[in-house]
Amino acid sequence: MKYRIIAVLVTKNDGEILVNCLTRLSEFCDGIIVTDDGSSDGTAEVLKGFPKVIKVFSNQPYSKWNVFRDYNRMLAEVHRIQPEWIISIDADDLIDKRFVAAAPSLFANTNVGRYTLKEVTLWGNKSMYRIDKPELYGRSGIRGPYILRYNPGIRLEYIGGNEKYKTKILHAFRQNAVYKLIITKLFPIGAYIRMKDGVIKRWLKLTAYPQDHYDITHIRITGEVGNYVMLDYVKVHYHFYNFQYAAKKHMDYVLNVALKQKRTEGEIALLSSHFTKNFNDEGLKLAPVDREWGVL
């Protein structure tokens, strides 16, 4: 079967929000590839209820958080299928209903390589969204959905931390035949594991074996060919429509980062402050949701 439009996403205990995301994707996608990152809330049964979900990668509960691994695994499946378009979206996002209606003409435009939607963030319910602090609640530039015309060069790119400026250089270096010979033939992974945890090992982890990227904000899907187009349609971010859901997600994130980065007890408090800043309602300004967006 030929899958023209494929969506990929990672989910963990997203409940009703995941149902909303999959319902909208099912309206225009031919197939959906999902990584269930060890959910314990019945997510597996939710996925079975959507025929458009064609592949599920299931991580063991309480296993290590590794978004880079999960997305590479899903991209490998995309490369096997070779669709015309790939959509990468968060499980707590909903694509604008108007985009669904316009999708046939948008996907038919052979000059475009990437579409991006504007983000709006629901706040406390499904009828209002924040219009203040767009850097926190309207992050269209750094968070998808990535809607890309497929080509064999589609890949993940690391854009986080202090290594951001190295991205293009390192990618070019990784394509070098001599580099590949050294890493794959002369420098087996066993030797890498046995190395002392020094500068060389940390550098290799960011280049040859990038395994320590903590969430999707540190990576992006790139390699598309064609023009970039920002559309007037939106993607509705459900993360803060339910503050209990959001607080648990942020707590999970803080604990995962603290464990992975071996933070001290004092630093955990600092991390908590950083990842709770998004709940700040100082200067709060809300606007009503547009019915045309089709919020579920």
N, C-alpha and C positions, 0 to 999 in steps of 0.2 A: 504494500500500500504506500502511495506517495503522500507524505505529510508536507503540506505547503507552509504552514505556520506552526512552529513549535514554541511552547512556553516552558521555562525552567524556573523552579523556585525551591527554597529550603524552608521547612516549617518545623516548629516544635511547640506543641501544646497551644495552638492558636485558635482552636475551637470554632466559634461562630464566624470569626474573622476569616478563617481559611475557607469556610463554606462560601462566603461572599466573593472572595477572590476567585475561587474555582468556578463559581456560577457565571461570573462575567467572562472569564477566559474561555469557558466552554461555548460562549455565544459566537466566537469568531476564530478560535484556534482549532487546528486539526488534531493536535496532540499536546499533552502536558507531561513533562518529566519532573518528578518531585523527589527531593531528599527529605525523608522523615528522620529528623535528628534525635531519635530516642524518645519520642513522645509517649506520654502515659495517660492521655486524656481521651482516648478513642479516635485519634487522628487516623489510624489505619482503616477503621470502618468508614470514616468520612471519605477517604480517598477511593474506597471501593464503590462508593455511590456515584462516582463521576466517570462515565465511560470514556471521556476524552483523556483521562489519566492513563497513559500507555506504558509508563515505566516508573517504578518506585524503588529508590535506593533507601534501605532502612539501616540506620546506625543503631548499635546496641545502646540501651538506656545507660546513662551515666558514663558513656564513653567520652573521650577527649573531643573538645570542640575544635573543629578544623574546617572552616569555611572554604579555604583554598582547595583542600582535598575534595570537598563535596562538589564545588562548582566545576573543577576539572573533570570529575567523574561524569557529571551531567553533560559537560561539553563534549566529552568523548562519545557519548551516545548521540548527541546532536550531529557530530561529524560522521558517525556511522549512517545516520538517517539522511543527512544532506537536504534539509528543507530549503525553501526559498527565503524564509524569514525566521529569526529567533527573537523571542521576547523574554528578558530576564526581569522578574518582578519579585518584590517582597510579599510574604504571605499576608501581611496586614495592609496591603494596598489594593485599591479598586480602580480599574481603568474606566475613564469617562464613557458613558453610554453613547455619547455623540461620536467618539472615536470608533466605536463598533460599527456605527452606520456608515462612517466614512472610510473604513478599512479597505474595502475593495479598490477604491480609486487610489488611496495612499500606497498600498502595496504594489499597485500597477506602475507606479512612477519609477522607472529604471534609473533615474539620475540620483536618487536618494540612497544613501548608505545607512543613515541613522536618523530616527525620529526620537525626540524627547518631549515629554509632557510636563506641564507645570504642576507643582505639588500644592495641595491644600490639606491642612491638618485639622481633622475634627477635634472638638474640645469639649469633653464631658458628656456628649451625646451625639446623635447622628444628624442634628438639625443645624448646628453652628460650627464654624471653623475660625481659626485664628488668622488675623490679618496684620498683627504686629510681629516684629522680630522674624522677618522672612529668612534670615540666615539659619534659624532653628526650625521654623515651621513651613518653609517653602523651598526645600533644598533641591530644586530641579537640576542643578548643575552637577551634584555629586551622587545623587541617588536616583535610580531608574524611574520607571522601568526603562531598561535599555531595549530599544526596538531596532534591530539591526538586520540589514540584508545579509543573508548568509554567504560566506565564501570560505574556502579551506583555511584561510589565514586567521580566522576568528580565534582569539585566545584570551587568557586572563593576564592582566597587567597589574603589578604592585604599585600603588600610589600613596602608601601611607608613611607616616613617621618621617625621620630625617633622611631617608633614602630616596625620597621622591625625585630629587634631581638626577639620580642615577638611572632612572627607569629605562630611557631610550638607549643609553650606552650599554647597560647590562643586557637588554634584550638583543641588541646587535651582536654582543659578545657571545651570547648563548647560541646564536645561529652559526657561529664559526666552526668549521669542520675540525680544526685542531682542538678546540675546546671540547667538542663532543667526544673526540677520541680519548682525551685525557680523562674526562669524567666517566664515560661509559665503559672504557676498556682498561685503562691503566690505573684508575682510581676508584675501585669498587666501593659500594656503599658500606661494606663492613669496615674498611679502613677509615672511612669518614666517621662512623659511629665511635670508633676507638680513639679518635683524636682528642687531645685535651681541649677544654672549652675556652679557646683563645680567640684572637682576632680572626685568624684564617677560618676557623669553624663557623663563627658568626657570619662572616662574609659569604661562605658557601651556602649557609642556610637561607640567605636572601637571594642567592643566584641559582645554584644548581639544585638545591632541595628546599624550595620555599614552603615551609610547613608551619610557620608561626605567625600567620596573619590572623588577627583576632576577630575581625568581622568584615562584613561586606563593604564598610566604608573605606577599607584599606585596599580594595581591589576593584577593578572595573573590567568589563568585557570590551575588548577592542579588536582592531584588525579589519574593520569594515572598509568597503570600497564605495565611494560615492559621497554626495553632499550631506552635510548635517543640517537638519531642519528642526527648529523648535516650534511645536504646534500650540495653538490656542486652547486645546483640550487639556483636561487636568487628570491627575491621578490622585485619588482621595486616600489620604493616609489615616488609617483607623487607629493607630497606635494609642492615642490619648483620648479616644472616645469613651474608654472605660479605664479609669485611673487605677483600679486594682490590677487589671491586666498589665498596664504599663509599668506599674511599680515592681511587679514580679519580674518582668522582662529586664528591667534595669538592674535589679538585685542580682539576677543570674549573670548578667554581663559583668558587673563589678567583681563578683566572686571568681568568674572564669579568668578575667584579666589578672586578678591578684594571684591566682594559683599559677598561671602560665608564666607570669613575669617574676614570680617569687618575691612579691612585694612584702615589706615589713608591716607589722601591726599599725604603726603610725601612718604609713602610706595608704593603707586601706581606707582610713577616714578621709584622706585627700581624694582618693578615687571616688568614694561615695558622694562627696560634694560635687565633683565634676559631673557625674552621671545623673545627679538629681536636679541639675540646673534647668533642664528642660521642663520641669514641673512649675517653675517660677511663673506666677501670674501677674507680676509687676508690669504695669503698662498694658494690661490685657485689653485687647480690642477684638470683638467677634463680629462676624457677618453671617447671614443666613445662607445655608446651602442652596445652590441652584437646583431646582427640580430636574432640569435637563441632564444633570450629571448621572442620574439614576442611582443614587445612594441606596444601598440595600439595608 
